[in-house]
Amino acid sequence: MDKIPMTPKGLEALNAELKQLKSVERPAIIKAISEAREHGDLSENAEYHSAKEKQSFIEGRIKELEGMISLAQVIDPKTLSGAIKFGATVDLVDEETEEEKTYMIVGEAEADIEKGLLNIKSPLARALIGKEEGDSVEVRTPGGSKDYEIVKISYV
């Protein structure tokens, strides 16, 4: 299997979520299932079925997190420099609206566009890879084509 690139902060977040699921969520759902069983007939017990469904989700997420963590290739952006690559924090200006945006290019597991964490597999990130400050890029997205100017590149 391919390694999954991520920042140290991304790996830390996955480990924290895994710890929360194993030490808090899993014991709580086991207790809820036990209590629901005590209510008698399981075939008509909505609490039991709901708890079992939640347990299935938790166990699935634990397996998913363990898989991602085992395949993690941690890349510390502080050790990088130069043209845009994984871990770069990029300041862009939309050439049409003059709107400024800042994104950090991260792995799929830690991407969150609302927090400015851009998935390396996204059209924008792919268009930015290898570019320098001052370059213009045209990004083809499902919503149409956009032009951005790269104002600043940093590795924090």
Disulfide bonds with the S-S distance in Angstrom:
none
